Amino acid sequence: MVFSTNSSFSWDEDSQVEGDSTWTPSDCKLYVSLDRKQRAGKPVTLIEDFNGPASELLVLGKALKVMCGVGGTVKEGCIIIQGDHRDKVVLRLEKEGYFVKRKGG
């Protein structure tokens, strides 16, 4: 349902876009790093700079957590995976078509 106070407004269903269907994993340049800051010295693997749809980010985060067999979360466009799993994550992301860069040491 659409309501407008503009008398010249017209609704055109064909011009409405339901998500960006042209997005591909190769459009993302992801950075994978290890972080210990503000985590009581425990390492976490960070995957940053995802610029695709939020639903894809959640699906990717879930798949990576299951693959590594650990917990984690998706926050503010970043995927946080408990533990040091950089090698596994980089291989999986490259296999899925993402452009991956390691950040840090």
PyMOL commands that set and color helices and strands:
alter all, ss='L'
color gray80, all
select helices_A, chain A and resi 13-15+25-27+54-68+86-95
alter helices_A, ss='H'
color red, helices_A
select strands_A, chain A and resi 29-35+44-48+72-75+78-82+99-102
alter strands_A, ss='S'
color yellow, strands_A
deselect
rebuild
show_as cartoon
